[in-house]
Amino acid sequence: MYQNQRLTKSDDFKLVQREGCRYTDGLLTLVTRPNGLNAARFGFSVGKWLGKAVVRNTVKRRLKEVSRLYSVQPGWDLVV
């Protein structure tokens, strides 16, 4: 995943959480919002309930790899 395809700023995460559409399935929640750009941007948030930092970082790395392998229509911000 390239740098321009990531949500890194807290304000971006908050905007997607506030204005986006939420889809939930068991352990994962996906929040989507159109961004008007030529790229889909991803953000990953893993709660402390899942485990310690090593476990949370492993989950985030795996989610990043999945987002890299599967193409998503450009123009969306997604928070998992």
N, C-alpha and C positions, 0 to 999 in steps of 0.2 A: 504494500500500500504506500502510495506516495504522500509526501508531506501535505500537498494541497488537497488531499482527499481525506483529511482528518479534521475533526472538530477538536480544537485544543483550548479554546477560550471558555471560561465559565459562563460568560454572557450568551455564547452560542448554544451551550447546553441548556441554559435556562429558557431561552427563546423556543427551542424545539420542545422542551418539556411543557411549556405553557401553551403554545399555539398548535402543537402537532396532534396528529391522530394516533391513538394508542391501540396496540394489538398485543394481547397477552395469551400465552400458551404455556401453562405449567411453570417452568423455571425462568423462561425468557420473556421479556417485554420489549417490543419494538415500538419506537415513537418516530413518526415520519412527519416531515414538513417540507414543502417546496422551497427551494433556495434561489432559483433564478440564475444559476450558474451553469457552466458547461460540464460540471463534474458532480458526481454523487459524493457526499462527505459523510464519514462515519465517526461516531463517538461511542466509546464503550465505558460503561459504569458497572462495577461489580461491588455489591454490598459486603460489609464485614461479616454478615451472617454466614457467608459461604465458607469462610475460613481465614487463615492467616495470610500475610502478604504473598507468600510463595504460591499458594493455591490460587489467590485472586489474579496474580500476574500470569500464571499459567493459563487460566481461563481466558483472560484478555488476549494473550498471544494466539490462542487457538481460534478465537472469534475473528481476530484480525486476519489470520490465514484464510479462513472461510470467506471473508469479505473480499479478499484478494483473488480467490479462485473463481468466484461467481460474479458475473457482470450484473450491475444494477443500472437501471435507466438513469441517465444524467439528469441533474436538476433537483436532487432531493438531499435533504439532511436526514440522517438516520442515527438514532441513539438506541443501543442495545443494552 
